[in-house]
Amino acid sequence: IELGWFGEKVEADVRERIGDIHLVARKRVALYNTLVASPQSRLMVGQHGGFAQEEQRIPLLGFGAFA
C-alpha cells in the first residue's frame, strides 16, 4: 500500500482483504498456485498483472454492472 501498488487511496475494508505476500513476475511468465488453480485457468491466452510497461498501460474497461 505504501508503495502505491494499489492506487492512491485504499479503503479500510479493502486493506483487510489484501494479502501479506504478493508475487510479481519480472519476466514474461504467469505464476499459479497449483493447489487451487484449475488446469483450465492455466490455459488462458491473456495474463495480466506485472510491472512491465505494456502491463501498466492496459486500460480498465467496465461493462454491465461495473460500468
Sequence and secondary structure as in RCSB ss.txt:
>XXXX:A:sequence
IELGWFGEKVEADVRERIGDIHLVARKRVALYNTLVASPQSRLMVGQHGGFAQEEQRIPLLGFGAFA
>XXXX:A:secstr
 TTSTT S   HHHHTTS S     SSS     TTT  TTGGG S     SSHHHHT      GGG 
